[in-house]
Amino acid sequence: MNEVRFPAIPADQMNDAQKEVASAIAGGPRGSVRGPFLALLHNPQLAMRVQALGEHLRFGTGITQSLVELLILVTARKWTCQYEWFAHARIARAEGLPEPIIAAIAAGQRPSDMNDDQALVHDFAVAVHRDGTPPDALYDQAVARFGRAGVLDLLALCGYYTMLAMVLNTARPPLPDNTPDPLGAL
């Protein structure tokens, strides 16, 4: 087992800036400080900005939660981020994303039987992670479906969850209850 690189800071050892961030996170839609934010509290100025952006991207776009979670799973799979996958596969299921889609993404495959929106978001995220940009036809489809603001949200979601994957993969937080890693090697 690899050692945690950014250990959780006990509340009684947090400085004022860390307490402010922890309070903002716990008082928002996340409800508690966990996952990447345990590591990010080591840099409270960064953590505050990251949590504000994440709150918008997860809870404030016009994109349905099911599609947001699909995109997050594509991102977690891209970076083999065990913690991100563990946390968001459960949320994706709760938001109604079908298990065969989740399983295919975990296996690094393009899911079959996706609806049009799922296929669009999946293919958009895969292209952005692979090439750094969607091809013109896919971009045009995304603009037609989500508008330019929605396309920017999709791009920002890819980048944001890539950043969190880097934080989590570097921080090495253990999965709760000694859960085994959910993602295998590709």
N, C-alpha and C positions, 0 to 999 in steps of 0.2 A: 504494500500500500504506500502510495506517495504521501508525503507530509503536506498538510494544508499550509499554503504560503502566506495567506492573509487571514490569520485567525480572527474569529468574531471578537469584537471589543465589548466587554461587559458594560452594561449601562452605567454603572457607578464609576467606570474609568473613562468614559467619553468626555471630551472637551465640549464647550458650548456649541461649537459649529457642528460637531458630530451629533449632539443631542437634537439640534434644530433639524438636521436632515432626517434623523430617525423619526422624529415627531411628524415631519411632513409626509414621510412614506407611510408610517403606520396610520396616520389620519386620513390618508387618501384611499382610492379604490383598492389598493393592494392589501390594506388592512394590517400588515405586519412587515417587519424588515427580515428578508430572507434572500437566499440565492446570491446573485451577484452583488447585491447591496451590502451584504456583510463585508465583502472585500472592499467595495467602493467607499465605505465609511472611513477607510484609512486616508482618503483624500476627500474631505467633506465638500469642498467647493466643486469638485468634479461630480461627486455623487448627487448634489442638489440639481445640477444642470441635467445630468443623465436621467434622474428620476422624473423631472418635469417633462423632458422629451418623451420618455417612455410612457408616461401617463397619457399624453396626447395620442401617441401612436397606438397604444393598446385599447384605449377607452374613448378616444375623441375623434376618430375618423368616421367617414360615412361607409366604411367597408365593414361588412358583417364580421362578428367575432369568429365565426367558423372559418371564414377566409383568412382572417388575420392569423389564426392558429395554424392553418395549413401552411402559410408562408413561414411562420416561425419554425415549424417542423422541417420544412425544406432547408432552412438555414441551419438548424441544429444538426441535421444529417450532413450537410456540406462540411461542417467543422467537427463532426463527430463529438459534439458537446453533450456529454452524458447527462449533466444536470439540467441543461436547457430542455433536452428531450424528455427527461423524467417529469419535469414540472409541466411542460406544455402538452404532452401527449394526453395527460389526464384532463386538462382543460379542453383540448380539442374534442375528446370523447364527450365531455359534458355539453359542449356546444353543438353536438350532433354530427361531427365529422365521422363518416363511416369507418369502421375498423379495417376493412380491406385497403382503404386509401392510406391510413396510418401505417399499416404493415408494409405496403409497397414502398412508401417513402423511407421507412426504416431500412428496407433492403436495398435502397439506392435505385429503385425502379420507378418508371413513370406509372402511376396508378391507372388502371382501366376503370371504366364506369364512373368517371367524374362527370359532373354536370358542366355546362359551359363556363360558368364563373370559376369553378374549382380548377378546370383545365387551364383557363387563362391565367389565374394567379399562380398555379404551379409552374407552368411553362415560363412565365415572366420571371419568377424568382430563380428558377434554374438557369435561365439565360443570363440574368444579371450576375449571379454568382460565378458562372462559367466565363463570361465574356466581358463583364463590367458594364454591359449595356444590353438592352433588348434589341433584337432586330427590328427593322422598320415596321414590318407587318404586325408583329406582336405589340409594338408600341402603339400603333394606330388602333388596334383592337382594344388595348387597355384604355386609351383616351376615349374611345367611343363608349366604353362601358362605365368607366369611373371618372372621366374628366381629367384635365391636366392636374388639378389639385390631388385627385385620387392617385394618379400615377406617381406624383411626388411622395405621397404617403407610402405607396408600395416600395419605392426606392429607399425611402428613409427607414422603413421597416426592415428591409434587407440589410442595410448598413447598421442600424441600431442593434439588431439581434446578432449580427456578426461581431460587433464590439462586445456585447455581453458574452458571446461564446469565447472570445479571446480572454476576457476577464475570468470567466469560469474555468476554462481549460488551464489557465495559468494559476489561478487560486487553488484549484483542486479541492473544492468542498466535497465532503463525503455525501453520498445519497442518504436520505433518511432511512433509519431502521436497517442499516446494512443491506440495502437493496442492491442487487447486482447491476452492473452496467447494462442498460437496455439496448445499446447499439453495438453491433459487431463491426469488425473491420470490413471495408469494402474491397 
